């Protein structure tokens, strides 16, 4: 698993990467009340805004961490945004992306480096 400085996590599963936000991010945001997910089949570019999150504290965007095609979104999260707070690294995932350049994952932190960042 890899982590971005923007508090996203990326978990490779075969040739797909599952993306969500960390528990640290959900704690900072507070209760998440709305999530707008990207369209399945959309081709996205790294750093493109593709998810909108609204919480009791703020509205935030999630940027695409890598280039690729959105192959699945977590419709359960759209129906119940609190899943991101309850299980950030499990049931609260946001989308799955098929990378067009998997080497972009190399620039992100491992768990130890991320934990040092948020300590």
N, C-alpha and C positions, 0 to 999 in steps of 0.2 A: 504494500500500500504506500502511496505517495501523498504528500500534503503540499498545498500552495501557501504562500504568505497571506493570501486572502481567506484562509481557513476553509478551503475546500479539501475534500479527500478524494483520491482516485484509486480505485481498486480494479486491477486488471483481472478479467475473467475470459480466458482464451484470447480471441482477437478483438474483444469488446472491453471497454473501460466503463465501470460504474462510477458515477460522480454524485457526491452529496456535500453537505457542510458538516463541520466538526461540532462536537459537543461544546467546545469553547465558543464557537460562533453562535450556537443556539442560546447559550447562557447570556452572551452579550446582547443578543436581540430580544430576549424575553419570549413571551408566548407568541408563536407564529400564528397569524390568523388568515393569511392568504398566500397562495403560491401560484404564480403563472408559469407554466412549463413551456418549453419549446415544442414545435410541431415535429412529430415523427417524420423522418424523411428529409428534414431540413439539413442542408450542408452549412456548417458553421466554421468560423475562423477563430483561431486563438485570440483571446481578449475581446471578443464580441459579446455584448450583453445578450444573454439568452434566457435568463430566469429572473422574475421579479418576486421578491419576498416582502410581505408586509407583516410587521409585528406590532405589539403594543408599544414598542419604543421607537421604531423607525421603519423606513422602507429601504430596501437594499436590492442591488442587482448582483447576479452571479454571472461572471464572465466564463466563456468557454475556455477551459484550461488547455485545450489542444484543438488542432484542426480535425475535422471529420464529419461524419454523418450521424445525426441523432437516430438511433434505431429503436429506442423504447423510452417512454416516460413513465413515471410512477403515478398512475391515475389515482391510486389510493391516497397519495399525498395531496393531490388537487382536491379530493373530496374531504380529506381530514388533515389539514396542514399541521396539526399538533403532533403528527407522527414524527416530524423532524425534531421536535423537542423531546419526545418520548424515547426514540431509538435512532439517534442521528446517524450512526454508522451501520444500522441494520435496515429496518423497515422504512426509515425516513430518507432513503436515497432519492435523488432527483431525476436523473436521466442516465441512459446508456448511450455511449458514443463509439462508433467504429472509427478509430484513428486513421487519418490518411498518412500520418508520419509518426509512428510509435516512438521514435527517438525523442520527441518532445517531452515525454515522460521523464527523461533523464535529468532535466533541469530542476525537478522538484525534490523536496526534502523527504527523508525517511522519517519514521515515527520518532526516533530519538532526537533528530534535529528539530522537528516540529515541537516536541515537548519542551525543548530548550528555548524555542522562540516564545512560547506562551508562558513560560515560568516566570 
